[in-house]
Amino acid sequence: MNKISNKKAALILSISFISFWLFWFLMRKYVFYQGKCIDMLTLVLEVTVFAIIQMLPPVYIICKNRKDCNMSIKIFKMPFSTVYPLYIQKAEKKERTKAEVDEIIFWLTGYNQETLQQHLERNTDLETFFKQAPQINPNASKIIGVICGCRVEEIEDKQYQQIRYLDKLIDELAKGKPMEKILRK
């Protein structure tokens, strides 16, 4: 009789476990999480994905603050010669000049006109452009704020942070900020 009781207990436990999960999936409760209303399944998936991201190798840490991980990685392989005209275009739309864009690039990276032109001709990608920079300006750490949904001062990957520093500086230029403040003088 004792064996039958254990089997019945196991069966009842199994049925109640299955019933609980079935009920949970069918009656998804909605919760308010990080400023949005989501269902419990989505919440569990978000927490699980976050836990998995924490275990990935450091190359993927840059994605922690990004909505789209693939976009962050694609930025590294984007040719600087593709991005440079867009920086100039953004500045000129707000009545700023190419010379000011160049001055910002020179200040941040330590390049001069000749080396900048060489990188443009060679179609150097952004990753290589910043890796080969003679010297990143020590005052670059004073650049703070949000660009593309990321706080630049909180980005953990240094190269990705440097790319976003440049984006932030060009953004400040386009917003009409004086060059002295942009260059953190």
C-alpha positions, -999 to +999 in steps of 0.1 A: +000+000+000+029+023+007+041+019-030+007+029-043+007+060-022+041+071-035+029+065-071-003+084-065+017+112-048+041+113-078+011+113-102-006+141-083+026+161-082+032+157-119-004+166-128-003+197-106+031+208-120+018+204-156-015+221-147+004+250-131+025+256-162-004+251-186-025+276-166+005+300-165+010+299-203-027+302-210-035+330-185-003+351-190-004+378-164+006+412-175+031+432-155+045+466-156+082+462-161+108+489-170+081+514-180+061+491-203+033+467-199+044+432-209+032+396-203+050+373-179+064+351-206+082+381-222+095+391-188+110+356-182+125+356-217+140+391-212+156+380-179+169+348-194+184+366-224+200+391-201+215+362-181+228+346-212+244+379-224+262+382-191+279+348-198+290+356-234+326+364-242+337+401-238+333+409-275+295+409-270+295+431-240+291+461-263+256+448-270+244+450-234+232+486-237+220+482-273+186+472-286+201+455-317+234+436-311+240+431-348+240+468-354+268+474-329+290+448-346+282+461-381+294+495-371+330+483-366+331+470-402+316+502-417+341+521-439+351+554-425+349+568-460+311+561-459+306+578-426+328+608-431+306+624-458+276+619-436+293+638-408+300+666-432+265+666-445+250+667-410+273+697-401+266+716-433+228+713-429+232+733-397+255+758-414+287+744-399+318+736-421+339+706-432+369+723-415+351+721-382+343+684-387+380+678-395+391+697-364+369+675-343+383+644-359+419+656-355+412+666-318+397+632-309+420+609-328+453+628-333+452+624-371+462+652-394+448+661-428+473+638-446+466+607-425+429+613-426+430+615-464+450+582-465+423+565-445+396+578-467+414+566-498+421+531-483+384+527-472+396+519-437+368+505-415+359+523-383+375+497-361+409+500-378+405+538-380+403+540-342+428+513-336+454+531-357+447+565-342+479+582-331+465+592-298+429+594-285+426+628-268+429+624-230+399+648-226+377+624-245+366+610-212+349+643-205+324+636-233+291+626-218+256+622-229+233+600-250+238+591-286+219+564-304+202+554-272+235+547-253+251+568-226+286+572-241+303+573-207+288+539-198+299+520-229+324+493-218+341+485-251+367+512-257+366+512-295+329+513-296+330+541-271+354+561-293+331+557-323+302+570-302+324+598-289+329+610-325+292+607-332+284+627-300+309+654-310+294+658-345+260+658-330+270+687-307+285+705-337+252+702-356+233+714-326+252+747-327+275+742-297+306+764-298+339+746-308+355+755-275+329+735-256+328+707-281+366+702-278+363+704-240+387+733-237 
